[in-house]
Amino acid sequence: MWIALLLALGAGLSTTVGSLLGLVVKKTGPRFIGFTLGFSAGVMILVSFVELLAGAIGTEGVGFLGAHIAFFAGMGSYFLIDLLIPHDYIAQHDHPKGRYGLANGQSPPALRRTGLLVALGIAIHNFPEGIATFVGGLKDFHLGLAIAIAIAMHNIPEGLAISVPVYAATGSRRKAFLWSSLSGVSELVGAALAAAILMPILSARVMGFVLAAVGGIMVAISVDELIPFAKSFDAEHWPIFGIIVGMIVMAFSLWLWTLR
């Protein structure tokens, strides 16, 4: 359990890496970020279908119908969060495509508000990601590690999206770093809540339903958030190339794990 919680914490705090990039780098390469986000989506999608959903279908007491009900319930829960608490990345609206800069023409109050709203929205949307990482790590360390790495890779641009407007508005590197870090801590909160609820009732059947639901959450994150965000950086072929490479790497990793 503690290892699973540490994986969730590590994935969440990767926003600080993006925050540091936002403070020291004036302009980042859009193709690289688009590829990275696509890679993350590819990993999460393949894991969701090949490992989580398939594993739930094969669990006694869950089966095909139960696994798919849980899967779509997971997708629905994420879209409900997104509907009730929408969030926009600053890269999609306030900056030229694929570029982050501090001189963007907004007044400091508007920038401060933008940074706060992005931080709040990302923190809430990170909550189910913490659950996904924890449950994956609880089932198998290597699965949890793969999920944590995929989530960490897309949390880096999220940290960038928070730190740039906050730093531009306040001139404080400390505040920009702090806000970005706090948004990632919500993943640990989600993981801790999952631990408190699941550990007393944990069984193979319960784990099967939860894994299927987590798969749905990760597919929803990939389709609704990662892929559009990747395309906002690079509208050409790098995001889809990243998706394909991410799936290949994850498939190869799972294949190696079956040979152990």
PAZAPA-4460 file (N, C-alpha, C; in steps of 0.05 Angstrom, whole numbers, plus 32768, in hexadecimal, padded with zeros to 4 digits):
% residues 260
    n_x    n_y    n_z   ca_x   ca_y   ca_z    c_x    c_y    c_z   seq   type   mol
   8011   7FE8   8000   8000   8000   8000   8011   8019   8000     1      M     A
   8027   8019   8011   8038   8031   8012   8046   8036   7FF8     2      W     A
   804F   8021   7FEB   805C   8024   7FD1   8049   8031   7FBD     3      I     A
   802F   8027   7FBD   801B   8032   7FAB   8016   8050   7FB0     4      A     A
   8016   8057   7FCA   8012   8073   7FD1   802A   8084   7FC8     5      L     A
   8042   8079   7FCB   805A   8088   7FC2   805A   808C   7FA4     6      L     A
   8051   8078   7F95   804F   807B   7F78   803C   8092   7F71     7      L     A
   8025   8093   7F7F   8012   80A9   7F7A   801E   80C4   7F81     8      A     A
   802D   80C5   7F97   8039   80DE   7F9F   804E   80E7   7F8A     9      L     A
   805E   80D4   7F81   8072   80DA   7F6D   8066   80E5   7F53    10      G     A
   8050   80D8   7F4A   8043   80E0   7F32   8037   80FC   7F35    11      A     A
   802C   8102   7F4C   8020   811C   7F51   8034   8132   7F53    12      G     A
   804A   812D   7F60   805E   8142   7F64   806F   8147   7F4B    13      L     A
   806A   8138   7F36   8079   813D   7F1D   8070   8158   7F11    14      S     A
   805A   8164   7F1B   8052   817F   7F13   8068   8193   7F1A    15      T     A
   8078   818D   7F2F   808D   819F   7F36   80A3   81A0   7F21    16      T     A
   80A7   818A   7F12   80BA   818B   7EFC   80B1   819F   7EE6    17      V     A
   8097   819E   7EE0   808D   81B1   7ECD   808E   81CD   7ED7    18      G     A
   808A   81D0   7EF1   808C   81EB   7EFD   80A8   81F6   7EFA    19      S     A
   80BC   81E6   7EFF   80D8   81EF   7EFC   80DE   81F6   7EDF    20      L     A
   80D3   81E6   7ECC   80D7   81EC   7EB0   80CB   8207   7EA9    21      L     A
   80B3   820C   7EB4   80A6   8226   7EAF   80B5   823E   7EBA    22      G     A
   80C5   8239   7ECE   80D4   824F   7EDA   80EF   8254   7ECD    23      L     A
   80FA   8240   7EC0   8115   8243   7EB5   8116   8242   7E97    24      V     A
   8101   8238   7E8A   8101   8236   7E6D   80EC   8249   7E61    25      V     A
   80F5   825A   7E50   80E3   826E   7E44   80D0   8261   7E2F    26      K     A
   80DB   824E   7E20   80CB   8242   7E0B   80D2   8224   7E09    27      K     A
   80BD   8213   7E09   80C2   81F6   7E07   80BA   81EC   7DEC    28      T     A
   80C6   81D5   7DE4   80C1   81CA   7DCA   80A5   81BE   7DC8    29      G     A
   8094   81C8   7DB6   8078   81BD   7DB5   8078   81A0   7DAB    30      P     A
   8089   8198   7D99   8089   817D   7D8F   8090   8169   7DA5    31      R     A
   80A4   8171   7DB6   80AC   815F   7DCC   8095   815C   7DE0    32      F     A
   8088   8172   7DE7   8072   8170   7DFB   805A   8160   7DEE    33      I     A
   8054   8166   7DD5   803F   8157   7DC7   8045   8139   7DC7    34      G     A
   805D   8132   7DC0   8065   8116   7DC0   8063   8109   7DDC    35      F     A
   806D   8118   7DF0   806D   810D   7E0B   8051   8108   7E15    36      T     A
   803F   811B   7E10   8023   8118   7E19   8016   8101   7E0A    37      L     A
   801C   80FF   7DF0   8011   80E8   7DE1   801C   80CE   7DEB    38      G     A
   8035   80CD   7DF1   8041   80B5   7DFD   8033   80AD   7E17    39      F     A
   802E   80C0   7E28   8020   80BB   7E41   8004   80B0   7E3C    40      S     A
   7FF6   80BC   7E28   7FDB   80B2   7E22   7FDC   8095   7E17    41      A     A
   7FF0   8090   7E06   7FF2   8075   7DFB   7FF7   8060   7E11    42      G     A
   8008   8066   7E24   800D   8054   7E3A   7FF3   804F   7E4A    43      V     A
   7FE5   8064   7E51   7FCD   8061   7E61   7FB7   8053   7E53    44      M     A
   7FB3   8058   7E39   7F9E   804A   7E2A   7FA4   802C   7E28    45      I     A
   7FBC   8025   7E21   7FC3   8009   7E1E   7FC1   7FFA   7E38    46      L     A
   7FCB   8006   7E4E   7FC9   7FFA   7E68   7FAC   7FF6   7E70    47      V     A
   7F9B   8009   7E6A   7F7F   8008   7E72   7F71   7FF0   7E65    48      S     A
   7F75   7FED   7E4B   7F67   7FD7   7E3C   7F74   7FBC   7E40    49      F     A
   7F8F   7FBB   7E3D   7F9D   7FA2   7E3D   7FA0   7F96   7E59    50      V     A
   7FA5   7FA7   7E6D   7FAB   7F9E   7E88   7F93   7FA0   7E9B    51      E     A
   7F89   7FB9   7E9D   7F74   7FBD   7EB2   7F59   7FB1   7EAA    52      L     A
   7F4E   7FB9   7E93   7F34   7FAE   7E8B   7F36   7F90   7E86    53      L     A
   7F4A   7F87   7E78   7F4D   7F6A   7E73   7F50   7F5A   7E8C    54      A     A
   7F5F   7F65   7E9F   7F63   7F58   7EB9   7F49   7F56   7EC9    55      G     A
   7F39   7F6C   7EC7   7F1F   7F6C   7ED5   7F0C   7F57   7EC9    56      A     A
   7F0C   7F55   7EAF   7EFA   7F42   7EA1   7F01   7F26   7EAA    57      I     A
   7F1A   7F20   7EAE   7F22   7F05   7EB6   7F20   7F00   7ED4    58      G     A
   7F17   7F13   7EE4   7F14   7F10   7F01   7EFA   7F02   7F07    59      T     A
   7EFA   7EEE   7F18   7EE2   7EE0   7F20   7ECF   7EF2   7F2F    60      E     A
   7EB6   7EF2   7F27   7EA2   7F03   7F34   7E9F   7F1E   7F26    61      G     A
   7EB0   7F24   7F13   7EAE   7F3E   7F04   7EA4   7F38   7EE8    62      V     A
   7EB4   7F2B   7ED7   7EAB   7F23   7EBD   7EAB   7F39   7EA9    63      G     A
   7EA2   7F33   7E91   7EA2   7F46   7E7B   7E8F   7F5E   7E80    64      F     A
   7E76   7F58   7E88   7E63   7F6D   7E8C   7E6A   7F7E   7EA3    65      L     A
   7E71   7F72   7EBA   7E78   7F82   7ED1   7E90   7F93   7ECD    66      G     A
   7EA4   7F89   7EBF   7EBC   7F98   7EBA   7EB6   7FB0   7EA8    67      A     A
   7EA5   7FAD   7E94   7E9F   7FC3   7E82   7E8D   7FD8   7E90    68      H     A
   7E7B   7FCF   7EA1   7E6B   7FE2   7EB0   7E7D   7FF3   7EC2    69      I     A
   7E90   7FE7   7ECF   7EA3   7FF6   7EE0   7EB5   8008   7ECF    70      A     A
   7EBD   7FFE   7EB8   7ECE   800E   7EA6   7EC0   8027   7E9D    71      F     A
   7EA7   8025   7E94   7E98   803D   7E8B   7E90   804E   7EA3    72      F     A
   7E8C   8042   7EBA   7E87   8053   7ED2   7E9F   8064   7ED8    73      A     A
   7EB7   8059   7ED5   7ECF   8068   7EDA   7ED1   807F   7EC6    74      G     A
   7ECC   807A   7EAC   7ECC   808F   7E98   7EB7   80A5   7E9F    75      M     A
   7EA0   809C   7EA7   7E8A   80AF   7EAD   7E91   80C0   7EC5    76      G     A
   7E9E   80B4   7EDA   7EA6   80C4   7EF1   7EBA   80DA   7EEA    77      S     A
   7ECC   80D4   7ED9   7EE0   80E8   7ED1   7ED2   80FE   7EC1    78      Y     A
   7EC1   80F7   7EAE   7EB4   810C   7E9E   7EA1   811C   7EAF    79      F     A
   7E96   8111   7EC5   7E85   8120   7ED7   7E96   8135   7EE5    80      L     A
   7EAE   812D   7EEE   7EC0   8141   7EFB   7EC7   8157   7EE7    81      I     A
   7ECD   814F   7ECE   7ED4   8163   7EBA   7EBD   8175   7EB3    82      D     A
   7EA5   816B   7EB4   7E8D   817B   7EAE   7E87   818F   7EC4    83      L     A
   7E8A   8185   7EDD   7E83   8196   7EF4   7E9A   81AB   7EF9    84      L     A
   7EB3   81A3   7EF4   7EC9   81B4   7EFA   7EDB   81B5   7EE1    85      I     A
   7ED3   81C3   7ECC   7EE4   81C4   7EB4   7EFE   81D4   7EBA    86      P     A
   7F12   81CD   7EAB   7F2B   81DC   7EAD   7F38   81DF   7E92    87      H     A
   7F46   81F5   7E8E   7F54   81FA   7E75   7F72   81FF   7E7B    88      D     A
   7F82   81F4   7E6A   7F9F   81F9   7E6C   7FA6   8213   7E5F    89      Y     A
   7FB8   8222   7E6C   7FBF   823C   7E61   7FCB   823A   7E45    90      I     A
   7FD7   8223   7E3F   7FE4   8220   7E25   7FCF   821F   7E0F    91      A     A
   7FB6   8218   7E15   7FA2   8215   7E01   7F95   822F   7DF9    92      Q     A
   7F96   8243   7E0A   7F87   825B   7E05   7F97   8275   7E07    93      H     A
   7FAA   8277   7E19   7FB7   8290   7E1E   7FD2   8293   7E11    94      D     A
   7FDC   827E   7E04   7FF6   827F   7DF8   7FF5   8276   7DDB    95      H     A
   8008   827D   7DCB   800A   8271   7DB1   800D   8253   7DB3    96      P     A
   8004   8245   7DA0   8005   8227   7DA1   8021   821D   7DA6    97      K     A
   8023   820C   7DBA   803C   81FF   7DC0   8051   8211   7DCD    98      G     A
   804A   8229   7DD6   805E   823B   7DE1   8055   8245   7DFC    99      R     A
   8068   8247   7E0E   8063   8254   7E28   8076   826C   7E2A   100      Y     A
   806B   8282   7E31   807C   8299   7E36   8071   82AA   7E4C   101      G     A
   8082   82BA   7E58   8078   82CA   7E6F   806C   82E4   7E65   102      L     A
   8074   82EE   7E4E   8068   8306   7E43   8051   82FF   7E31   103      A     A
   8039   82FD   7E3C   8022   82F5   7E2C   800C   830A   7E2A   104      N     A
   8011   8321   7E35   7FFE   8337   7E31   7FE8   8338   7E46   105      G     A
   7FE7   8325   7E59   7FD2   8326   7E6C   7FDA   8336   7E84   106      Q     A
   7FC7   8342   7E92   7FCD   8351   7EAA   7FD3   833D   7EC0   107      S     A
   7FE3   8345   7ED4   7FE9   8333   7EEA   7FD1   8328   7EF9   108      P     A
   7FBB   8337   7EFE   7FA4   832B   7F0B   7F98   8315   7EFA   109      P     A
   7F96   8319   7EE0   7F8B   8304   7ECF   7F9C   82EB   7ECF   110      A     A
   7FB6   82F0   7ECE   7FC9   82D9   7ECF   7FC7   82CA   7EE9   111      L     A
   7FC5   82D9   7EFF   7FC3   82CC   7F1A   7FAA   82BB   7F1B   112      R     A
   7F94   82C6   7F11   7F7B   82B7   7F12   7F7D   829E   7F00   113      R     A
   7F89   82A2   7EE8   7F8D   828B   7ED6   7F9D   8275   7EE4   114      T     A
   7FB3   827C   7EF0   7FC4   8268   7EFE   7FB5   825A   7F14   115      G     A
   7FA5   8269   7F23   7F96   825D   7F39   7F81   8249   7F2F   116      L     A
   7F72   8252   7F1A   7F5E   8240   7F0F   7F6A   8227   7F02   117      L     A
   7F80   822A   7EF4   7F8D   8213   7EE9   7F97   8200   7EFF   118      V     A
   7FA3   820B   7F14   7FAD   81FB   7F2A   7F96   81EC   7F37   119      A     A
   7F7F   81F9   7F3C   7F69   81ED   7F49   7F5D   81D7   7F37   120      L     A
   7F59   81DD   7F1D   7F4E   81CA   7F0B   7F60   81B1   7F08   121      G     A
   7F7A   81B5   7F06   7F8C   819F   7F03   7F8D   818E   7F1C   122      I     A
   7F8C   819B   7F34   7F8C   818D   7F4D   7F74   817A   7F4F   123      A     A
   7F5D   8183   7F47   7F45   8173   7F49   7F46   815C   7F34   124      I     A
   7F50   8162   7F1C   7F52   814D   7F08   7F68   8139   7F0E   125      H     A
   7F7B   8141   7F1F   7F90   812E   7F27   7F87   811A   7F3B   126      N     A
   7F71   8120   7F48   7F66   810E   7F5D   7F62   80F2   7F53   127      F     A
   7F53   80ED   7F3D   7F4F   80D2   7F34   7F69   80C5   7F29   128      P     A
   7F7C   80D6   7F21   7F96   80CB   7F18   7FA4   80BE   7F30   129      E     A
   7FA2   80CA   7F47   7FAE   80BF   7F5F   7FA1   80A4   7F66   130      G     A
   7F87   80A2   7F62   7F79   8088   7F67   7F84   8073   7F53   131      I     A
   7F86   807B   7F3A   7F90   8068   7F25   7FAC   805E   7F2C   132      A     A
   7FBE   8070   7F34   7FD9   8068   7F3A   7FD9   8055   7F52   133      T     A
   7FCA   805C   7F67   7FCA   804C   7F7F   7FBF   8030   7F7A   134      F     A
   7FA9   802E   7F6B   7F9D   8014   7F66   7FAF   8003   7F55   135      V     A
   7FBB   800F   7F41   7FCE   8001   7F30   7FE6   7FF6   7F40   136      G     A
   7FF1   8007   7F51   8007   7FFF   7F62   8000   7FEA   7F76   137      G     A
   7FE7   7FEB   7F7F   7FDD   7FD7   7F93   7FDB   7FBC   7F86   138      L     A
   7FD3   7FBB   7F6D   7FD1   7FA2   7F5E   7FED   7F97   7F58   139      K     A
   7FFE   7FA7   7F4D   8018   7F9E   7F44   802B   7FB7   7F43   140      D     A
   8042   7FB5   7F4E   8055   7FCB   7F4F   805C   7FD5   7F33   141      F     A
   8061   7FC3   7F21   8069   7FCB   7F06   8052   7FD9   7EF7   142      H     A
   803A   7FD0   7EFB   8022   7FDD   7EF0   801F   7FF9   7EFB   143      L     A
   8022   7FFB   7F16   801F   8015   7F22   8035   8028   7F19   144      G     A
   804D   801E   7F16   8064   802E   7F0D   805F   8039   7EF0   145      L     A
   8054   8027   7EDF   804E   8030   7EC3   8039   8046   7EC3   146      A     A
   8024   8043   7ED3   800F   8057   7ED5   801B   8071   7EE0   147      I     A
   802B   806F   7EF5   8037   8086   7F02   8048   8096   7EEF   148      A     A
   8058   8088   7EDF   806A   8095   7ECC   8059   80A3   7EB6   149      I     A
   8044   8096   7EAC   8034   80A2   7E98   8026   80BB   7EA2   150      A     A
   801C   80BA   7EBB   800F   80D1   7EC6   8023   80E7   7ECC   151      I     A
   803B   80DF   7ED6   804F   80F3   7EDB   8057   8103   7EC2   152      A     A
   8058   80F5   7EAC   8060   8101   7E93   804D   8117   7E8A   153      M     A
   8033   8112   7E90   8020   8127   7E88   801B   813B   7E9E   154      H     A
   8025   8135   7EB6   8023   8149   7ECC   8039   815F   7EC8   155      N     A
   804E   8159   7EBA   8063   816D   7EB6   8059   8186   7EA7   156      I     A
   804B   8182   7E90   803F   819A   7E83   802A   81A8   7E94   157      P     A
   801C   8198   7EA5   8008   81A5   7EB7   8016   81B8   7ECA   158      E     A
   802D   81AF   7ED5   803C   81C1   7EE7   8045   81DA   7ED8   159      G     A
   804D   81D6   7EBF   8055   81ED   7EAE   803D   8200   7EAA   160      L     A
   8025   81F5   7EA7   800E   8205   7EA2   8006   8216   7EBA   161      A     A
   800E   820D   7ED2   8007   821C   7EEA   801D   8231   7EF0   162      I     A
   8036   8229   7EEE   804C   823A   7EF7   804F   8253   7EE6   163      S     A
   804B   8251   7ECC   8050   8268   7EBA   803E   8280   7EC1   164      V     A
   8023   827D   7EC3   8013   8294   7EC9   8017   829E   7EE5   165      P     A
   801C   828C   7EF8   8020   8295   7F14   803A   82A5   7F17   166      V     A
   804F   829C   7F0A   8068   82AA   7F0B   8067   82C5   7EFD   167      Y     A
   8059   82C5   7EE6   8056   82DE   7ED7   8045   82F3   7EE6   168      A     A
   8032   82E9   7EF6   8020   82FB   7F04   802D   8305   7F1E   169      A     A
   803B   82F4   7F2C   8045   82FB   7F47   8063   8301   7F47   170      T     A
   8072   82F7   7F34   808E   82FA   7F34   809C   82E9   7F49   171      G     A
   808D   82D7   7F55   8097   82C6   7F6A   809B   82A9   7F61   172      S     A
   80B4   82A1   7F5F   80B9   8285   7F58   80AF   8272   7F6E   173      R     A
   80B0   827A   7F87   80A7   8269   7F9D   8089   8264   7F9A   174      R     A
   8079   8278   7F95   805C   8274   7F92   8056   8263   7F7A   175      K     A
   8063   8267   7F64   805E   8257   7F4C   8064   823A   7F52   176      A     A
   807B   8235   7F5F   8083   8219   7F65   806F   820D   7F79   177      F     A
   8066   821C   7F8D   8055   8212   7FA2   8039   820B   7F97   178      L     A
   802E   821C   7F86   8013   8217   7F7B   8014   81FE   7F69   179      W     A
   802A   81FB   7F5A   802C   81E4   7F48   802F   81CB   7F59   180      S     A
   803E   81CC   7F6E   8042   81B4   7F7F   8028   81AC   7F8C   181      S     A
   801A   81BF   7F97   8001   81B8   7FA5   7FEC   81AB   7F92   182      L     A
   7FEC   81B3   7F79   7FD9   81A7   7F66   7FDF   8189   7F63   183      S     A
   7FF8   8181   7F65   7FFF   8165   7F62   7FFA   8154   7F7B   184      G     A
   7FF9   8161   7F93   7FF4   8153   7FAC   7FD9   8146   7FAC   185      V     A
   7FC6   8151   7F9C   7FAB   8145   7F9C   7FAB   8128   7F93   186      S     A
   7FC0   8120   7F84   7FC2   8104   7F7C   7FC6   80F2   7F94   187      E     A
   7FD6   80FC   7FA7   7FDA   80EC   7FBF   7FC1   80EB   7FD0   188      L     A
   7FB1   8101   7FCF   7F98   8101   7FDE   7F85   80EC   7FD2   189      V     A
   7F84   80EB   7FB7   7F73   80D7   7FAA   7F7C   80BB   7FB1   190      G     A
   7F96   80B6   7FB1   7FA1   809C   7FB7   7F9B   8095   7FD4   191      A     A
   7F9E   80A8   7FE7   7F98   80A2   8003   7F7B   809C   8007   192      A     A
   7F69   80AA   7FF9   7F4D   80A4   7FFB   7F47   8088   7FF1   193      L     A
   7F53   8081   7FDA   7F4F   8066   7FD0   7F59   8051   7FE3   194      A     A
   7F6F   8057   7FF0   7F7A   8044   8004   7F67   8040   801B   195      A     A
   7F5C   8056   8025   7F4A   8055   803C   7F31   8046   8036   196      A     A
   7F27   8048   801D   7F0E   803B   8016   7F13   801E   800E   197      I     A
   7F28   8019   7FFF   7F2C   7FFE   7FF3   7F38   7FEA   8006   198      L     A
   7F4B   7FF3   8016   7F5A   7FDF   8026   7F48   7FCE   8038   199      M     A
   7F34   7FDA   8046   7F23   7FC9   8057   7F12   7FB5   8048   200      P     A
   7F0C   7FBA   802F   7EF9   7FA8   8020   7F07   7F9B   8009   201      I     A
   7F22   7F9C   8008   7F30   7F92   7FF1   7F2D   7F74   7FED   202      L     A
   7F25   7F6C   7FD5   7F24   7F50   7FCC   7F29   7F50   7FAF   203      S     A
   7F2D   7F37   7FA4   7F32   7F35   7F87   7F1C   7F41   7F77   204      A     A
   7F03   7F3D   7F7F   7EEC   7F47   7F70   7EEB   7F66   7F71   205      R     A
   7EEE   7F71   7F89   7EEE   7F8E   7F8C   7F05   7F9A   7F7B   206      V     A
   7F1C   7F8E   7F7C   7F33   7F98   7F6D   7F2D   7F97   7F4F   207      M     A
   7F1F   7F82   7F46   7F18   7F80   7F2A   7F07   7F97   7F21   208      G     A
   7EF2   7F9D   7F30   7EE0   7FB4   7F2A   7EEF   7FCE   7F2A   209      F     A
   7F00   7FD2   7F3E   7F0F   7FEB   7F41   7F22   7FEF   7F2A   210      V     A
   7F31   7FD9   7F23   7F44   7FDB   7F0D   7F36   7FE3   7EF3   211      L     A
   7F1E   7FD7   7EEE   7F0F   7FDE   7ED5   7F07   7FFB   7ED6   212      A     A
   7EFE   8005   7EED   7EF6   8021   7EEF   7F0E   8033   7EEB   213      A     A
   7F25   802C   7EF6   7F3D   803B   7EF3   7F45   803C   7ED5   214      V     A
   7F42   8026   7EC7   7F47   8026   7EAB   7F35   803A   7E9C   215      G     A
   7F1C   803B   7EA3   7F0A   804F   7E97   7F13   806B   7E9D   216      G     A
   7F1C   8070   7EB5   7F25   808B   7EBC   7F3D   8093   7EAB   217      I     A
   7F50   8080   7EA8   7F68   8086   7E99   7F63   808A   7E7B   218      M     A
   7F50   807B   7E70   7F49   807F   7E54   7F3C   809B   7E51   219      V     A
   7F2B   80A2   7E64   7F1E   80BC   7E63   7F32   80D3   7E65   220      A     A
   7F45   80D0   7E77   7F5B   80E4   7E79   7F6A   80E7   7E5F   221      I     A
   7F70   80D0   7E53   7F80   80D0   7E3A   7F71   80DD   7E23   222      S     A
   7F57   80D6   7E20   7F47   80DF   7E0A   7F3F   80FC   7E0D   223      V     A
   7F37   8104   7E26   7F2C   811E   7E2A   7F41   8133   7E31   224      D     A
   7F58   812A   7E3B   7F6C   813D   7E45   7F87   813B   7E37   225      E     A
   7F93   8124   7E37   7FAE   8122   7E2D   7FB0   8126   7E0F   226      L     A
   7FA0   8119   7E00   7FA2   811B   7DE3   7F9B   8137   7DD9   227      I     A
   7F85   8143   7DE2   7F80   815F   7DD9   7F96   8172   7DE2   228      P     A
   7FA0   816E   7DFB   7FB6   817F   7E05   7FCF   817C   7DF4   229      F     A
   7FD5   8163   7DEC   7FEC   815E   7DDA   7FE8   816C   7DC0   230      A     A
   7FD0   816A   7DB4   7FCB   8177   7D9A   7FCC   8195   7D9C   231      K     A
   7FC7   81A1   7DB4   7FC8   81BE   7DB6   7FE5   81C7   7DB4   232      S     A
   7FF9   81B5   7DBA   8015   81BC   7DB7   801E   81B7   7D9A   233      F     A
   8016   81A1   7D8F   801F   819A   7D74   8008   818D   7D65   234      D     A
   7FFE   819B   7D51   7FE7   8192   7D42   7FEE   817F   7D2C   235      A     A
   8007   8178   7D29   800F   8166   7D14   800F   8148   7D1E   236      E     A
   8025   813A   7D1B   8025   811E   7D20   8033   8115   7D39   237      H     A
   8040   8127   7D48   8050   811E   7D5F   803F   8112   7D75   238      W     A
   8027   811D   7D7B   8017   8111   7D90   800E   80F4   7D8A   239      P     A
   8005   80EF   7D71   7FFD   80D4   7D6A   8015   80C1   7D69   240      I     A
   802C   80CC   7D60   8045   80BC   7D61   804C   80B4   7D7E   241      F     A
   8048   80C7   7D90   804C   80C2   7DAC   803A   80AD   7DB7   242      G     A
   8020   80AE   7DAF   800D   809A   7DB7   8015   807E   7DAE   243      I     A
   801D   807B   7D95   8026   8061   7D8A   803E   8057   7D99   244      I     A
   8052   8068   7D9D   806B   8060   7DAB   8064   8058   7DC8   245      V     A
   8053   8068   7DD5   804C   8062   7DF0   803E   8046   7DF2   246      G     A
   802D   8040   7DE0   8020   8026   7DE0   8034   800F   7DDB   247      M     A
   8046   8014   7DC8   805A   7FFF   7DC2   806B   7FFA   7DDA   248      I     A
   8075   800F   7DE7   8086   800C   7DFE   8077   7FFE   7E15   249      V     A
   805E   8006   7E1A   804F   7FF9   7E2F   8049   7FDC   7E29   250      M     A
   8042   7FD6   7E10   803D   7FBA   7E08   8056   7FA9   7E0B   251      A     A
   806D   7FB4   7E03   8086   7FA6   7E06   808C   7FA1   7E24   252      F     A
   8087   7FB5   7E34   808C   7FB2   7E51   807A   7F9C   7E5D   253      S     A
   8060   7F9C   7E55   804E   7F88   7E5F   8056   7F6C   7E56   254      L     A
   8060   7F6A   7E3D   8069   7F50   7E33   8081   7F46   7E42   255      W     A
   8094   7F58   7E48   80AB   7F50   7E58   80A2   7F47   7E73   256      L     A
   808E   7F54   7E7E   8084   7F4C   7E99   8078   7F31   7E99   257      W     A
   806C   7F28   7E83   8060   7F0E   7E81   8075   7EF8   7E80   258      T     A
   808E   7EFF   7E79   80A3   7EEC   7E76   80B3   7EE7   7E91   259      L     A
   80AB   7EF6   7EA5   80BA   7EF5   7EBE   80B9   7ED9   7ECB   260      R     A
***
